[in-house]
Amino acid sequence: MASAGPLGQFLRSRRERIDPESAGLPPSPIPRRGRGLRREEVATLAGVSVDYYARLEQGRIGNVSDQVLTAIEDTLRLDPLEREHLRGLVNPVPVRAPRSRPAKTGARLGLRTLVEAMDPVPAILQGPRMEVLAWNRAATVLLADFGAMAPADRNIARWLFLDPVTRTRYPDWEEVATSTVAALRANHNPHRPDGPLEKLVGELSVASEEFARYWADYRLFKHGHGKKRIFHPTVGVLALNYETLQIADSGGQFLSAYTADAGSPSAEKLGILMSWGREPIETAKTDDGEYRTE
C-alpha cells in the first residue's frame, strides 16, 4: 500500500534509511523488498498498532498524541529539525488564507549597504528559495560574477546544478549540493503553497537527475555555520569558515559570510584575492522602493 502525501513521503524516507539490524531486529525470514524498516517494524518499535501506523503514513489519522509522536520520532531517530518538520506535517497550523509568497523579493537598502560594507569579507544575501539578492565585490571575486548573470539565474541552486564550473569551484560539490537541496526542502511547507519554489524544483528536477534524486531523499537542512572548501584558479583551494545569519522581518532572507582562520594558508590566499581592484557595485532602485544589484 503506497504512502500518500507529504507526511507519508517523509515517514517512508526516514524508515528506509534505518538498518534493521542496528534497530535490534533479528534477521527476517522473508526477503526484504526494499531497504530500511518495514511499516510493521516501525509500529512494533514505537509501541503502536500496525494499522494505526499505516493509516498515519497514509494521512488518515486526525490528532496524534505527543506520546505517540515522540515514540515514532525516537524509533526513526529524527533530529530536532526533522521532529519539528514531522509535527508540522501531522498538526499543521491553520491559516486563514493560504497564499504563495511574493514571487519577487529584493534587498532593502540597509541590507544592501551592510553587504557592501562587509568587503573585503565575501558576503551574499539570499532569499528563502536560494535567490541571490545582494552580494559584494569580495563575493564576486571568490565565487562568481552574479552581476553578469540574468536576474532569473541568480539563484544558488540553479548555479550549482546548471553551471558545470561549480563542480570545480567546490571540491566537495556533492556535499554542498545536497545541503542546498535539503535547505530548500526544509523551507517547503506543503500546507502553504509556494508557486515560485515549486516551479524552481520542477525545472531543476527535469534539468538535473542529481537534483531530482536529492529532492526525493527528503533530507532537511538549515543553514548555520561550518567550513567549506572553495577552489579559485588563481590561488588554489581555500578552507573557509562560513556563518549564516537569519534576517528578521525579511520573509526568510539570510546572510552568508566567509572568513579564514587567522594566520592560515587560506587567510593568505584570501588576502591575495581581496587585494584585487575595488570597483564599486552599482544598484538600481525598483518600483517597490527596494534596491537590487545590477
Secondary structure as UniProt FT lines:
FT   HELIX           5..15
FT   TURN            16..17
FT   HELIX           21..23
FT   HELIX           39..46
FT   HELIX           50..57
FT   TURN            58..59
FT   HELIX           66..75
FT   TURN            76..77
FT   HELIX           80..90
FT   HELIX           109..117
FT   TURN            118..120
FT   STRAND          123..126
FT   TURN            128..129
FT   STRAND          131..135
FT   HELIX           137..142
FT   HELIX           146..148
FT   HELIX           151..153
FT   HELIX           156..162
FT   HELIX           165..169
FT   TURN            171..172
FT   HELIX           173..187
FT   TURN            190..191
FT   HELIX           195..207
FT   HELIX           209..217
FT   STRAND          225..232
FT   TURN            233..235
FT   STRAND          236..246
FT   TURN            248..249
FT   STRAND          254..259
FT   TURN            262..263
FT   HELIX           265..274
FT   STRAND          283..285
FT   TURN            287..288
FT   STRAND          291..293
//
